[in-house]
Amino acid sequence: MRIRSARGSDKDTVLGFCKDTFLWGDYIADVWDKWNLKGGLYVLEENDSVVGVYHIDFFKKETWVEGMRVHPQHRKKGFGTKMLTHAESVTQNKVIRLIIESENHPSIKLAKSMGYEIEEKWRLCYMIPAKQESSATIATFSAQLGGIASSSTYANSWRWLPLDDEEIRNLIEQKRIIISTKEGKTMAAGIWSQSNDFPQIFQFAFVSGIEEGMLYILRYIQNMAYDLNFERIQVFIQEKISIKANFLDKGSLFYLMKKELH
Ligand SMILES: CC(C)(COP(=O)(O)OP(=O)(O)OC[C@H]1O[C@@H](n2cnc3c(N)ncnc32)[C@H](O)[C@@H]1OP(=O)(O)O)[C@@H](O)C(=O)NCCC(=O)NCCS
């Protein structure tokens, strides 16, 4: 068994065993070229055949692992564990994160067996872009959000990154934080992003909020996505935040998993 950087010539083999990973298929075919070009794409070889793949992305304060797949006929032989161990060995960062759908028990078991813990539970919801009126606004200074953030990470194109004061300042500069206020107090706040891999999808994640404020923000986001001609909006809401809106369809629950390396 060996793990090495992926080559262009591995593509057909990998896509061959990744076609039907999930009931809906898989997204590896959509991201392969981009990940391969960017680097951090690894394959696992057993007896000269490629039977595993994963991608790693290094950020300033964390390392993100994604797209791990083992050929269906080679599962439960320890290859997933080998790839995650490899990911830990090639990073200088102290924190590694990954996201797993809550029903994906093999994957959760693998992560837990290697010391990863559930940091936060995020529900994926969907909305359709629409013309809407809303009193929510783009935040212009950190204090509007800093004190009320109820999450230590935020979703940025399916990667959850640390949300600290420095990142909040950056996001404010990029006009990516939306807030809703009442009598000078912030009721809710969230951060939008555009999917790197699926540019037609607009994304939004709440980082804090009470229901009234979140509803204003959701309408603001619907309007923003409508004006920008997006087809669909993915909204991530922490499971601990409750919100009911008839224009928001609830989807799967995801576990954000984290390990601190020593
Ligand atoms: C998740 C996946 C990568 C695991 O790869 P793997 O090579 O089979 O994993 P390992 O053999 O290293 O197993 C690791 C641990 O998970 C457990 N495990 C793996 N598959 C399991 C299954 N189907 N049911 C129960 N436990 C399972 C193993 O028992 C092992 O635990 P242990 O060390 O306590 O014995 C593989 O199942 C896969 O490709 N799944 C489809 C893609 C996917 O879900 N990717 C992750 C998306 S986040």
The ligand as an SDF file (V2000), in Angstrom:
LIG
                    3D

 48 50  0  0  0  0  0  0  0  0999 V2000
  -15.7900    6.1360    4.7520 C   0  0  0  0  0  0  0  0  0  0  0  0
  -14.7600    5.3020    4.0220 C   0  0  0  0  0  0  0  0  0  0  0  0
  -13.7380    6.2330    3.3760 C   0  0  0  0  0  0  0  0  0  0  0  0
  -14.0520    4.4090    5.0670 C   0  0  0  0  0  0  0  0  0  0  0  0
  -12.9900    3.7550    4.4180 O   0  0  0  0  0  0  0  0  0  0  0  0
  -12.4970    2.3180    4.9000 P   0  0  0  0  0  0  0  0  0  0  0  0
  -11.2060    2.0560    4.2170 O   0  0  0  0  0  0  0  0  0  0  0  0
  -13.5710    1.3210    4.7010 O   0  0  0  0  0  0  0  0  0  0  0  0
  -12.2850    2.5820    6.4540 O   0  0  0  0  0  0  0  0  0  0  0  0
  -11.3700    1.7390    7.4460 P   0  0  0  0  0  0  0  0  0  0  0  0
  -11.2450    0.3290    6.9380 O   0  0  0  0  0  0  0  0  0  0  0  0
  -10.0880    2.4780    7.6590 O   0  0  0  0  0  0  0  0  0  0  0  0
  -12.2630    1.7490    8.7500 O   0  0  0  0  0  0  0  0  0  0  0  0
  -12.1320    2.7040    9.7560 C   0  0  0  0  0  0  0  0  0  0  0  0
  -13.0670    2.4440   10.8910 C   0  0  0  0  0  0  0  0  0  0  0  0
  -14.4110    2.6070   10.4540 O   0  0  0  0  0  0  0  0  0  0  0  0
  -15.1310    1.3880   10.6030 C   0  0  0  0  0  0  0  0  0  0  0  0
  -15.9510    1.1640    9.4350 N   0  0  0  0  0  0  0  0  0  0  0  0
  -15.5900    1.3570    8.1560 C   0  0  0  0  0  0  0  0  0  0  0  0
  -16.6250    1.0090    7.3490 N   0  0  0  0  0  0  0  0  0  0  0  0
  -17.6320    0.6000    8.1690 C   0  0  0  0  0  0  0  0  0  0  0  0
  -18.9490    0.1430    7.9490 C   0  0  0  0  0  0  0  0  0  0  0  0
  -19.4630    0.0190    6.7120 N   0  0  0  0  0  0  0  0  0  0  0  0
  -19.7180   -0.1420    9.0130 N   0  0  0  0  0  0  0  0  0  0  0  0
  -19.2390   -0.0260   10.2620 C   0  0  0  0  0  0  0  0  0  0  0  0
  -17.9820    0.4020   10.5390 N   0  0  0  0  0  0  0  0  0  0  0  0
  -17.1990    0.7180    9.4990 C   0  0  0  0  0  0  0  0  0  0  0  0
  -14.0920    0.3050   10.7080 C   0  0  0  0  0  0  0  0  0  0  0  0
  -14.5960   -0.7710   11.4360 O   0  0  0  0  0  0  0  0  0  0  0  0
  -12.9770    1.0100   11.4050 C   0  0  0  0  0  0  0  0  0  0  0  0
  -13.2100    1.0880   12.7970 O   0  0  0  0  0  0  0  0  0  0  0  0
  -12.2510    0.3190   13.8030 P   0  0  0  0  0  0  0  0  0  0  0  0
  -10.8780    0.9240   13.5760 O   0  0  0  0  0  0  0  0  0  0  0  0
  -12.8380    0.6540   15.1310 O   0  0  0  0  0  0  0  0  0  0  0  0
  -12.3510   -1.1240   13.3930 O   0  0  0  0  0  0  0  0  0  0  0  0
  -15.4140    4.3610    2.9660 C   0  0  0  0  0  0  0  0  0  0  0  0
  -16.4440    3.6460    3.5920 O   0  0  0  0  0  0  0  0  0  0  0  0
  -15.9880    5.0920    1.7890 C   0  0  0  0  0  0  0  0  0  0  0  0
  -15.3120    5.3270    0.7840 O   0  0  0  0  0  0  0  0  0  0  0  0
  -17.2800    5.4670    1.8880 N   0  0  0  0  0  0  0  0  0  0  0  0
  -17.9610    6.1910    0.8390 C   0  0  0  0  0  0  0  0  0  0  0  0
  -17.4630    7.6050    0.7260 C   0  0  0  0  0  0  0  0  0  0  0  0
  -17.6100    8.3930    2.0000 C   0  0  0  0  0  0  0  0  0  0  0  0
  -18.5790    8.2900    2.7120 O   0  0  0  0  0  0  0  0  0  0  0  0
  -16.6070    9.2410    2.2240 N   0  0  0  0  0  0  0  0  0  0  0  0
  -16.5330   10.1040    3.3490 C   0  0  0  0  0  0  0  0  0  0  0  0
  -17.3600   11.2990    3.1140 C   0  0  0  0  0  0  0  0  0  0  0  0
  -17.2410   12.3880    4.4860 S   0  0  0  0  0  0  0  0  0  0  0  0
  1  2  1  0
  2  3  1  0
  2  4  1  0
  2 36  1  0
  4  5  1  0
  5  6  1  0
  6  7  2  0
  6  8  1  0
  6  9  1  0
  9 10  1  0
 10 11  2  0
 10 12  1  0
 10 13  1  0
 13 14  1  0
 14 15  1  0
 15 16  1  0
 15 30  1  0
 16 17  1  0
 17 18  1  0
 17 28  1  0
 18 19  1  0
 18 27  1  0
 19 20  2  0
 20 21  1  0
 21 22  1  0
 21 27  2  0
 22 23  1  0
 22 24  2  0
 24 25  1  0
 25 26  2  0
 26 27  1  0
 28 29  1  0
 28 30  1  0
 30 31  1  0
 31 32  1  0
 32 33  2  0
 32 34  1  0
 32 35  1  0
 36 37  1  0
 36 38  1  0
 38 39  2  0
 38 40  1  0
 40 41  1  0
 41 42  1  0
 42 43  1  0
 43 44  2  0
 43 45  1  0
 45 46  1  0
 46 47  1  0
 47 48  1  0
M  END
$$$$
